[in-house]
């Protein structure tokens, strides 16, 4: 499991957003109008599971397909 964890900066690159945007979303609880992806706090460090981010991002692909865009 440990090798599946990525840093906040790596997650931001994967989602194609600024690291600051991702960091702020952890405080607001919203990213792109929906709940933020789950993350893990390890002391002061934040990590994301790559699989969780991919599943979270997939909801937007599904919405786009349903809208016919």
Backbone as CSV, one residue per row, in Angstrom:
resi,resn,N_x,N_y,N_z,CA_x,CA_y,CA_z,C_x,C_y,C_z
1,UNK,0.820,-1.205,0.000,0.000,0.000,0.000,0.857,1.261,0.000
2,UNK,1.967,1.243,0.720,2.800,2.439,0.829,3.276,2.909,-0.541
3,UNK,3.635,1.982,-1.433,4.134,2.408,-2.740,3.037,2.990,-3.623
4,UNK,1.760,2.860,-3.218,0.656,3.424,-3.977,0.342,4.850,-3.545
5,UNK,0.971,5.334,-2.482,0.703,6.673,-1.976,1.540,7.700,-2.730
6,UNK,0.899,8.818,-3.074,1.618,9.894,-3.753,1.465,11.184,-2.959
7,UNK,2.391,12.086,-3.147,2.375,13.359,-2.436,1.292,14.271,-3.002
8,UNK,1.045,15.357,-2.293,0.076,16.347,-2.747,0.511,16.955,-4.084
9,UNK,1.788,17.225,-4.224,2.286,17.798,-5.483,2.101,16.825,-6.636
10,UNK,2.381,15.547,-6.398,2.187,14.538,-7.436,0.704,14.399,-7.789
11,UNK,-0.160,14.485,-6.782,-1.607,14.415,-7.011,-2.068,15.595,-7.858
12,UNK,-1.541,16.775,-7.562,-1.908,17.967,-8.330,-1.503,17.805,-9.797
13,UNK,-0.336,17.253,-10.039,0.111,17.013,-11.415,-0.814,16.008,-12.093
14,UNK,-1.168,14.949,-11.384,-2.057,13.926,-11.937,-3.413,14.515,-12.310
15,UNK,-3.920,15.435,-11.478,-5.219,16.060,-11.727,-5.122,17.294,-12.618
16,UNK,-3.899,17.685,-12.956,-3.640,18.854,-13.807,-4.177,20.145,-13.179
17,UNK,-3.893,20.307,-11.883,-4.271,21.526,-11.159,-3.069,22.007,-10.358
18,UNK,-3.156,23.221,-9.851,-2.083,23.770,-9.024,-2.090,23.097,-7.647
19,UNK,-0.912,22.886,-7.104,-0.790,22.299,-5.769,-1.541,23.151,-4.746
20,UNK,-1.504,24.460,-4.912,-2.213,25.365,-4.002,-3.715,25.121,-4.048
21,UNK,-4.259,24.899,-5.220,-5.686,24.622,-5.368,-6.064,23.362,-4.600
22,UNK,-5.248,22.335,-4.714,-5.509,21.083,-4.011,-5.406,21.279,-2.502
23,UNK,-4.416,22.047,-2.073,-4.235,22.316,-0.639,-5.432,23.084,-0.074
24,UNK,-5.906,24.089,-0.784,-7.064,24.869,-0.332,-8.317,23.990,-0.294
25,UNK,-8.439,23.087,-1.249,-9.631,22.229,-1.296,-9.724,21.333,-0.065
26,UNK,-8.589,20.988,0.521,-8.630,20.170,1.740,-9.240,20.947,2.895
27,UNK,-9.140,22.252,2.863,-9.739,23.093,3.899,-11.216,23.340,3.618
28,UNK,-11.551,23.611,2.363,-12.938,23.935,2.013,-13.810,22.689,1.873
29,UNK,-13.182,21.567,1.561,-13.938,20.333,1.358,-14.523,20.207,-0.031
30,UNK,-14.227,21.167,-0.911,-14.765,21.149,-2.281,-13.641,21.331,-3.300
31,UNK,-13.755,20.593,-4.392,-12.843,20.748,-5.517,-13.672,20.546,-6.770
32,UNK,-13.724,21.547,-7.627,-14.555,21.532,-8.840,-16.033,21.325,-8.501
33,UNK,-16.454,21.854,-7.357,-17.859,21.797,-6.988,-18.326,20.510,-6.336
34,UNK,-17.433,19.572,-6.125,-17.802,18.310,-5.468,-16.852,18.066,-4.293
35,UNK,-17.169,17.077,-3.478,-16.318,16.762,-2.325,-14.912,16.395,-2.788
36,UNK,-13.935,16.810,-2.014,-12.535,16.545,-2.362,-12.231,15.052,-2.296
37,UNK,-11.204,14.626,-3.014,-10.799,13.223,-2.909,-10.264,12.938,-1.499
38,UNK,-10.453,11.714,-1.044,-9.946,11.324,0.270,-8.428,11.392,0.287
39,UNK,-7.888,11.756,1.436,-6.441,11.827,1.600,-6.059,11.281,2.965
40,UNK,-4.768,11.042,3.138,-4.242,10.488,4.376,-3.246,11.476,4.966
41,UNK,-3.395,11.780,6.249,-2.440,12.639,6.946,-1.448,11.755,7.682
42,UNK,-0.180,11.964,7.414,0.898,11.274,8.112,1.735,12.340,8.791
43,UNK,1.362,12.684,10.014,2.005,13.810,10.687,1.631,15.087,9.955
44,UNK,2.633,15.820,9.480,2.380,17.044,8.711,2.219,16.771,7.224
45,UNK,2.485,15.551,6.814,2.462,15.199,5.397,1.095,14.706,4.958
46,UNK,0.740,15.016,3.736,-0.513,14.566,3.136,-0.168,13.630,1.983
47,UNK,-0.880,12.521,1.938,-0.697,11.561,0.850,-2.056,11.182,0.285
48,UNK,-2.049,10.821,-0.980,-3.245,10.363,-1.671,-2.968,8.976,-2.235
49,UNK,-3.994,8.145,-2.274,-3.881,6.882,-2.983,-4.171,7.185,-4.454
50,UNK,-3.295,6.724,-5.319,-3.466,6.968,-6.757,-4.822,6.425,-7.233
51,UNK,-5.198,5.256,-6.775,-6.472,4.650,-7.181,-7.661,5.522,-6.766
52,UNK,-7.583,6.108,-5.570,-8.656,6.980,-5.091,-8.789,8.210,-5.982
53,UNK,-7.662,8.795,-6.372,-7.695,9.967,-7.251,-8.266,9.621,-8.620
54,UNK,-7.891,8.465,-9.145,-8.399,8.064,-10.455,-9.907,7.838,-10.403
55,UNK,-10.397,7.227,-9.314,-11.837,7.022,-9.157,-12.556,8.359,-9.000
56,UNK,-11.980,9.267,-8.231,-12.580,10.579,-8.022,-12.673,11.334,-9.344
57,UNK,-11.612,11.288,-10.122,-11.568,11.991,-11.405,-12.541,11.378,-12.414
58,UNK,-12.773,10.080,-12.322,-13.646,9.387,-13.262,-15.086,9.898,-13.217
59,UNK,-15.501,10.471,-12.091,-16.872,10.989,-12.010,-17.116,12.107,-13.020
60,UNK,-16.080,12.840,-13.361,-16.231,13.917,-14.335,-16.335,13.365,-15.752
61,UNK,-15.624,12.288,-16.025,-15.731,11.648,-17.336,-17.134,11.103,-17.535
62,UNK,-17.711,10.527,-16.488,-19.059,9.973,-16.565,-20.074,11.093,-16.805
63,UNK,-19.909,12.227,-16.115,-20.810,13.360,-16.302,-20.751,13.891,-17.725
64,UNK,-19.554,13.967,-18.278,-19.368,14.469,-19.627,-20.039,13.548,-20.646
65,UNK,-19.921,12.260,-20.447,-20.537,11.299,-21.371,-22.049,11.390,-21.319
66,UNK,-22.616,11.582,-20.140,-24.071,11.667,-19.999,-24.627,12.941,-20.630
67,UNK,-23.828,14.004,-20.605,-24.283,15.276,-21.153,-24.120,15.317,-22.673
68,UNK,-23.430,14.338,-23.217,-23.239,14.290,-24.657,-22.218,15.278,-25.173
69,UNK,-21.295,15.668,-24.313,-20.260,16.638,-24.711,-19.075,15.897,-25.251
